[in-house]
Amino acid sequence: MTFHGHARRARNEALPLGARRLAVKRCVSAYAPFGYRETLALLIRLHGPLNSGRALVAAVDTLEASRGAWRAAVTELAALRYTVRRSGRRPVEAEMRRREDAALGGWAWPGGLHTGGPRARLRAKRLVAVPFLVRHGVLTPQQGRYEQTVREIHGSGSADSLAGMTALGLGMVGICGTFGFIAVVDVGLLQAYAVAGATAAALTLLQFFLARKIRRRAARRLAAGSASPPPPLPWTSPSPPP
């Protein structure tokens, strides 16, 4: 049975509550951006335990809205890749990634969340699961392995390197803040604008260097495992969920 078939069963008030709950879980099996367990946990956090008709219908509505947004985003991404292939010119990897991220609306919960409390919305900002992206052709299997390695390195903390980068960032913030204060005293600039601008610049540089360091470590880890880093662009057309 398709996603829509399970959704109809979940909304059918003539069915027993257990059958409707099972239909919702099968909807999650068919469309789970965060993986089955995390997607189901998000729905429960948003709408409460799935032991009432209201919660079941609300959960299906949330899934359908996200699924519709995802289908539209994947269609737009496919059109973007087709246009790039027809142009015969491969853009810079960073530029193509930026354009693909814009087409997908980011890699958080597709369509965003407009209901639920702050904790639920924060949970929805996590990254879409790598197997989900590979399944729909957003990433190739090789790129999926690379992306998963990047996330593992980022999530593990890598205490030594991350601590060093954090200390470097704090040092940059302190230096920029000191120069900002000197500028206030000597030149007469507004302290708030000077310090805020210097701090923002320092944090942006820290984010850039940390992301580059993580991706280099991921490439080395894949190379050590007899795998090569992924090609810069997935020249396959993504497929929307059925």
C-alpha positions in Angstrom: 0.0 0.0 0.0 1.2 3.5 -0.8 1.8 6.4 1.6 -1.6 7.9 0.7 -3.3 4.6 1.3 -1.9 4.4 4.8 -2.8 8.0 5.4 -6.4 7.3 4.5 -6.5 4.4 6.9 -5.1 6.6 9.7 -7.9 9.1 9.1 -10.6 6.5 8.9 -12.6 6.9 12.1 -14.4 3.6 11.4 -11.3 1.6 12.0 -10.0 0.6 15.4 -7.5 2.9 17.1 -4.8 0.2 16.9 -5.2 -0.2 13.1 -5.1 3.6 12.7 -1.9 3.8 14.8 -0.3 1.1 12.7 -1.2 3.0 9.5 0.6 6.1 10.9 3.7 4.0 11.7 3.6 2.7 8.1 3.4 6.3 6.9 6.6 7.0 8.9 8.2 3.9 7.4 7.5 5.2 3.9 8.6 8.8 4.7 11.1 9.3 7.5 13.5 12.2 6.9 15.2 11.7 10.3 15.0 7.9 10.2 12.1 5.9 11.6 12.7 6.3 15.3 13.6 9.9 15.3 10.8 10.9 12.9 8.2 9.0 15.1 9.7 10.7 18.2 9.3 14.1 16.6 5.6 13.5 15.8 5.0 12.3 19.4 6.7 15.4 20.8 4.6 17.6 18.5 1.2 16.0 18.9 1.4 13.9 22.0 1.2 10.1 22.3 -0.5 8.4 19.4 -3.5 7.1 21.4 -6.2 9.4 20.2 -7.8 10.1 16.8 -6.8 13.8 17.0 -3.1 13.0 17.6 -3.1 10.4 14.7 -4.7 12.9 12.2 -2.3 15.7 13.3 0.7 13.4 12.8 -0.4 12.4 9.4 -1.1 16.0 8.4 2.5 16.9 9.5 3.9 14.1 7.5 1.9 15.0 4.4 2.8 18.6 4.6 6.5 17.8 4.9 6.3 15.2 2.1 4.7 17.7 -0.2 7.4 20.2 0.5 10.1 17.5 -0.1 8.6 16.5 -3.4 8.6 20.1 -4.6 12.2 20.6 -3.4 13.5 17.4 -5.1 11.8 18.4 -8.3 13.5 21.8 -8.2 16.8 20.2 -7.5 16.4 17.8 -10.4 15.7 20.9 -12.7 18.8 22.6 -11.3 21.0 19.7 -12.1 19.5 19.3 -15.5 20.2 22.9 -16.3 23.8 22.6 -15.1 24.4 19.5 -17.2 22.9 21.2 -20.3 25.2 24.2 -19.8 28.3 22.0 -20.2 30.1 23.9 -17.5 30.6 22.5 -14.0 30.4 25.2 -11.4 32.7 25.4 -8.4 31.8 22.8 -5.8 31.0 25.4 -3.0 28.8 27.3 -5.4 26.9 24.2 -6.5 26.4 23.1 -2.9 25.0 26.5 -2.0 22.6 26.4 -5.0 21.5 22.8 -4.1 21.0 23.8 -0.4 18.9 26.7 -1.6 16.8 24.4 -3.8 16.2 22.0 -0.9 15.5 24.7 1.6 18.4 23.4 3.7 18.8 19.9 5.1 16.5 20.3 8.1 12.9 19.0 8.4 11.5 19.5 4.9 9.0 22.3 4.8 9.9 23.5 8.3 7.7 23.2 11.3 5.1 25.9 12.3 3.6 24.1 15.2 4.9 22.7 18.5 7.0 24.1 21.3 10.5 25.4 21.1 12.1 22.0 21.9 10.2 20.3 19.1 11.2 23.0 16.6 14.8 22.7 17.7 14.6 19.0 17.2 13.3 19.6 13.7 16.4 21.6 12.8 18.6 18.5 12.9 20.0 17.3 9.6 18.0 14.9 7.4 19.3 11.4 7.7 21.9 10.4 5.1 20.1 7.2 4.0 17.1 9.3 3.3 19.1 11.6 1.1 20.7 8.7 -0.7 17.4 6.9 -1.2 15.9 9.9 -3.0 19.0 10.6 -5.1 20.1 13.8 -3.4 23.4 12.1 -2.7 25.1 9.3 -4.5 26.0 6.2 -2.3 29.6 7.3 -2.4 28.7 10.8 -1.3 26.5 9.4 1.4 29.4 7.5 2.9 31.4 10.7 2.8 28.6 12.8 4.4 28.1 10.2 7.1 31.8 10.2 7.9 31.7 14.0 8.2 28.8 13.9 10.6 30.4 11.2 12.7 33.6 13.3 13.0 31.6 16.4 13.8 29.4 14.6 16.3 32.1 12.7 18.1 33.6 16.0 19.2 37.2 15.1 18.2 38.2 16.6 21.6 41.8 17.5 20.7 41.2 19.3 17.4 37.9 20.8 18.4 39.3 22.1 21.6 42.2 23.7 19.8 39.9 25.3 17.2 37.6 26.6 20.0 40.6 28.1 21.9 41.7 29.7 18.6 38.3 31.2 18.0 38.0 32.5 21.6 41.5 34.1 21.1 40.4 35.7 17.9 37.3 37.1 19.6 39.4 38.5 22.4 41.8 40.1 20.0 39.0 41.6 17.9 37.2 42.8 21.0 40.4 44.5 22.2 41.0 46.2 18.9 37.3 47.2 18.9 37.8 48.8 22.4 40.9 50.6 21.2 39.0 51.9 18.2 36.4 53.3 20.5 38.9 55.1 22.6 41.1 56.4 19.8 38.8 56.9 16.9 35.5 57.4 18.6 33.6 54.5 17.0 30.5 53.2 18.8 31.6 50.3 21.0 28.6 48.1 20.4 29.0 48.1 16.6 32.8 47.7 16.7 32.8 44.8 19.1 29.8 43.1 17.5 31.3 43.3 14.0 34.7 42.0 15.1 33.1 39.1 17.0 30.9 38.1 14.1 33.9 38.2 11.7 35.9 36.0 14.1 33.1 33.5 14.6 32.6 33.3 10.8 36.3 32.5 10.2 36.2 29.9 13.0 33.2 28.2 11.4 34.9 28.1 8.0 38.2 26.7 9.2 36.5 24.1 11.4 34.2 22.9 8.6 37.2 22.6 6.3 39.2 20.7 8.9 36.3 18.2 9.5 35.9 17.6 5.7 39.6 17.0 5.3 39.6 14.5 8.1 36.6 12.7 6.6 38.4 12.5 3.2 41.5 11.0 4.9 39.4 8.5 6.8 37.7 7.3 3.7 41.0 7.1 1.8 42.4 5.0 4.6 39.5 2.7 4.3 40.2 2.1 0.6 37.5 4.5 -0.5 38.0 7.7 -2.4 36.4 11.1 -1.6 33.2 11.7 -3.5 33.0 13.5 -6.8 32.2 17.2 -6.4 28.7 16.9 -7.9 26.2 14.1 -8.0 25.2 14.1 -11.7 22.2 11.9 -11.0 18.6 13.2 -11.0 16.9 12.9 -7.6 13.6 11.1 -7.4 10.7 12.4 -5.3 9.0 9.9 -2.9 6.4 7.7 -4.5 
